[in-house]
């Protein structure tokens, strides 16, 4: 019987190991296609609009209708120029010439990763615009921020505790005085609350040490937060030689920050992108959503 259970346990362990390996080595189709798209494609493409390159919505189907599968578009994404030279595909050549013979950067993606991106594009749906905050929204947000400030709540709790302590201390002293008068003892003038308070901490040094450590820690946290805020101004926007919107580029267009600020991973600051980086996209995009052609023309 024991050997039977040992054999069954070994089989279960073997099956579990195989399943674990399969899960670990699962293809990139289970990966986050959105993350791959934003990291590799958004500098030149949007799903629903033409930018430097064509809109990608429906591109998979257009290629598949001609070749009967994903092989052609996968090869194109990995190395467009290599695909043109190898196949002489007239559709690929036409696409390349249509966009001013701008060379699409070869993508260091596996086949499964390209499929994950294509799946994301196929399932993509435009975002529903969020309604703007109604009038008085800023005041409500400020009130909510104040209400959620832990420092204010801590001060309120301390004040309430001090009031309760003062009331209980007064009641205790009154009862002690009444008992002494009832028993005919001499009633001495009681020390004030502050003296009693200091006397308590003098007699209980362990409690005093804990309170001092907590107070110092709290003051240290407040000081650290204050130092972090020095020189930081919410909403600060320096005057730029060319008007630029991060909300449009990094927000709406989803361009990876590191694409423009390529020194951020090596230096102490993000740095200012060079004009060459701007022109990677603005060779094709010559009109902005807000400023029209005025600002882009300065590049």
C-alpha positions as a printed Julia matrix, in Angstrom:
299×3 Matrix{Float64}:
   0.0    0.0     0.0
   2.83   2.35    0.92
   4.59   1.7    -2.42
   1.34   2.48   -4.24
   1.1    5.91   -2.56
   4.78   6.62   -3.25
   4.29   5.78   -6.94
   1.16   7.98   -7.14
   2.99  10.87   -5.46
   5.86  10.62   -7.95
   3.42  10.71  -10.86
   1.68  13.79   -9.47
   5.02  15.53   -8.99
   6.03  14.69  -12.56
   2.75  16.03  -13.98
   3.06  19.19  -11.87
   6.63  19.75  -13.1
   5.6   19.38  -16.74
   2.69  21.78  -16.32
   4.97  24.31  -14.58
   7.47  24.15  -17.44
   4.7   24.63  -19.98
   3.4   27.66  -18.11
   6.86  29.17  -17.75
   7.68  28.65  -21.42
   4.27  29.78  -22.7
   4.5   31.79  -25.93
   4.44  35.57  -26.07
   0.82  35.46  -27.25
  -0.01  35.41  -23.56
   2.16  38.45  -22.93
   0.92  41.97  -22.66
   0.53  43.02  -26.28
  -0.35  46.54  -25.2
   2.99  46.96  -23.39
   4.88  45.63  -26.41
   2.98  47.97  -28.71
   3.65  51.06  -26.56
   7.32  50.2   -26.14
   8.06  49.52  -29.81
   5.43  51.05  -32.09
   3.98  54.29  -30.71
   6.86  56.48  -31.84
   5.71  56.14  -35.45
   2.27  54.54  -35.4
  -1.2   54.94  -33.98
  -3.86  52.31  -34.26
  -6.6   54.52  -35.71
  -4.67  57.43  -37.26
  -1.87  57.99  -39.72
   1.27  59.41  -38.09
   4.77  58.8   -39.45
   3.58  55.4   -40.61
   0.12  54.14  -41.53
  -2.7   53.49  -39.09
  -2.38  49.89  -37.93
  -6.06  49.08  -37.59
  -6.9   46.44  -40.19
  -3.26  46.05  -41.34
  -3.15  42.4   -40.26
  -6.23  41.56  -42.34
  -4.93  43.47  -45.37
  -1.71  41.46  -45.36
  -3.51  38.19  -44.65
  -5.93  38.71  -47.56
  -2.95  38.76  -49.92
  -0.84  35.99  -48.43
  -3.3   33.87  -46.48
  -1.69  34.28  -43.05
   0.48  36.26  -40.66
   3.88  35.19  -42.02
   4.28  38.16  -44.37
   3.37  40.88  -41.88
   5.52  39.25  -39.2
   8.52  39.24  -41.56
   7.75  42.86  -42.51
   7.63  43.98  -38.87
  10.87  42.24  -38.01
  12.81  43.67  -40.97
  10.88  45.59  -43.62
  13.85  46.32  -45.88
  15.04  42.73  -45.72
  11.54  41.56  -46.61
  11.39  43.86  -49.65
  14.81  42.75  -50.92
  14.03  39.07  -50.41
  10.46  38.89  -51.78
  10.17  41.9   -54.13
   6.63  42.12  -52.8
   4.88  44.91  -54.8
   2.51  45.73  -51.91
   5.41  46.14  -49.46
   7.33  48.25  -51.99
   4.28  50.43  -52.62
   3.8   50.9   -48.88
   7.43  51.91  -48.45
   7.28  54.43  -51.32
   3.94  55.83  -50.17
   5.51  56.96  -46.89
   8.45  58.8   -48.48
  10.65  55.71  -48.34
  10.96  56.14  -44.57
  12.77  53.04  -43.36
  10.87  51.2   -40.67
  13.24  50.33  -37.85
  13.82  46.54  -37.63
  12.11  45.2   -34.51
  13.97  42.8   -32.21
  10.75  40.93  -31.47
  10.06  37.23  -31.61
   7.26  35.82  -33.75
   5.08  35.3   -30.67
   5.67  38.88  -29.55
   4.65  40.26  -32.95
   1.5   38.12  -32.82
   0.76  39.5   -29.32
   1.0   43.04  -30.71
  -1.26  42.15  -33.66
  -3.8   40.6   -31.28
  -3.79  43.76  -29.19
  -4.37  45.91  -32.3
  -7.25  43.65  -33.43
  -8.94  43.91  -30.01
  -8.22  47.61  -29.49
 -11.12  49.94  -28.81
 -10.92  53.74  -28.59
 -10.99  55.18  -25.1
 -14.18  56.83  -23.95
 -13.36  60.44  -22.97
 -13.76  61.08  -19.26
 -16.16  63.88  -18.4
 -14.41  66.97  -17.09
 -14.74  67.85  -13.44
 -17.71  70.05  -12.77
 -17.34  73.6   -11.49
 -16.05  73.58   -7.97
 -14.24  70.31   -8.58
 -10.89  71.79   -7.61
 -12.31  73.0    -4.33
 -13.8   69.57   -3.7
 -10.47  67.92   -4.45
  -8.69  70.29   -2.08
 -11.26  69.59    0.63
 -10.86  65.86    0.08
  -7.06  66.17    0.28
  -7.33  68.13    3.53
  -9.81  65.63    4.95
  -7.43  62.79    4.16
  -4.35  64.44    5.7
  -3.18  62.11    8.53
  -1.45  64.99   10.36
  -4.73  66.82   10.88
  -6.43  63.68   12.11
  -3.54  62.97   14.47
  -3.75  66.48   15.94
  -7.5   66.11   16.44
  -7.04  62.78   18.22
  -4.34  64.26   20.49
  -6.57  67.22   21.39
  -9.51  64.94   22.21
  -7.28  62.69   24.35
  -5.91  65.69   26.24
  -9.43  66.94   26.95
 -10.53  63.49   28.17
  -7.39  63.16   30.27
  -7.97  66.6    31.84
 -11.57  65.73   32.73
 -10.66  62.35   34.22
  -7.76  63.87   36.14
 -10.06  66.54   37.61
 -12.7   63.96   38.58
 -10.03  61.76   40.19
  -8.66  64.64   42.23
 -12.14  65.69   43.34
 -12.92  62.16   44.53
  -9.63  61.95   46.43
 -10.39  65.26   48.15
 -13.9   64.13   49.13
 -12.58  60.85   50.58
  -9.96  62.66   52.66
 -12.54  65.15   53.96
 -14.9   62.29   54.84
 -12.18  60.49   56.79
 -11.1   63.71   58.51
  -7.68  63.86   56.9
  -5.96  67.08   56.05
  -6.5   68.07   52.45
  -3.33  69.22   50.8
  -3.35  71.56   47.87
  -3.03  69.37   44.79
  -0.35  69.96   42.21
  -1.44  71.35   38.87
  -1.96  69.16   35.83
   1.35  70.08   34.18
   3.35  69.12   37.29
   1.48  65.81   37.52
   2.15  65.2    33.83
   5.9   65.82   34.19
   5.99  63.75   37.35
   4.44  60.77   35.56
   7.12  60.74   32.86
   9.85  61.28   35.44
   8.75  58.19   37.34
   8.27  56.08   34.19
  11.46  56.4    32.19
  10.66  53.54   29.82
   7.45  55.25   28.74
   9.35  58.52   28.37
  11.94  56.89   26.1
   9.25  55.39   23.84
   7.41  58.73   23.56
  10.64  60.59   22.74
  11.61  58.07   20.04
   8.14  58.26   18.44
   8.16  62.06   18.57
  11.61  62.26   16.98
  10.58  59.79   14.26
   7.48  61.8    13.47
   9.41  65.07   13.34
  12.0   63.37   11.12
   9.29  62.25    8.66
   7.81  65.76    8.56
  11.27  67.24    7.99
  12.02  64.77    5.19
   8.75  65.59    3.44
   9.43  69.3     3.77
  12.94  68.96    2.3
  11.55  66.93   -0.62
   9.16  69.77   -1.43
  11.87  72.45   -1.52
  12.15  73.83   -5.04
   9.23  71.71   -6.3
   6.31  73.68   -7.68
   3.12  72.02   -8.76
   2.15  73.01  -12.28
   5.48  74.75  -12.96
   6.06  75.13  -16.69
   9.2   76.94  -17.89
   8.95  78.95  -21.09
  10.03  76.75  -23.99
  11.48  77.92  -27.33
   9.05  75.49  -28.98
   5.69  74.9   -27.32
   5.38  71.26  -26.4
   2.73  69.11  -24.72
   3.61  65.95  -22.79
  -0.11  65.29  -22.51
  -0.36  64.87  -26.29
   2.93  63.06  -26.92
   3.27  60.76  -23.91
  -0.42  60.73  -22.95
  -2.66  60.6   -26.01
  -0.04  59.21  -28.41
   1.49  56.9   -25.8
   5.11  57.53  -26.83
   7.57  55.95  -24.4
   9.32  58.65  -22.33
  12.73  57.06  -22.92
  12.31  57.38  -26.69
  12.74  61.17  -26.45
  14.63  61.44  -23.13
  17.21  58.8   -24.03
  19.74  60.07  -21.46
  17.45  59.59  -18.47
  18.75  56.08  -17.73
  22.36  57.26  -17.75
  22.37  60.8   -16.32
  20.94  62.66  -13.34
  18.27  64.42  -15.4
  15.94  63.51  -18.24
  17.65  65.97  -20.58
  16.2   67.88  -23.54
  15.6   65.8   -26.69
  17.6   66.77  -29.77
  15.9   68.13  -32.88
  16.85  64.92  -34.7
  14.61  62.93  -32.37
  11.71  65.32  -33.02
  12.2   64.99  -36.76
  11.93  61.2   -36.62
   8.19  61.73  -36.37
   7.69  65.29  -37.61
   9.12  64.59  -41.05
   5.67  63.1   -41.58
   3.58  64.93  -38.97
   3.75  68.6   -39.87
   0.62  69.87  -38.17
  -0.11  69.75  -34.45
  -3.46  69.18  -32.79
  -3.31  72.46  -30.86
  -0.75  74.77  -32.46
  -1.17  73.73  -36.08
   1.99  74.15  -38.18
   3.41  77.12  -36.24
   5.42  75.28  -33.58
   6.45  72.3   -35.68
   7.81  74.67  -38.34
  10.31  75.99  -35.76
  12.02  72.58  -35.64
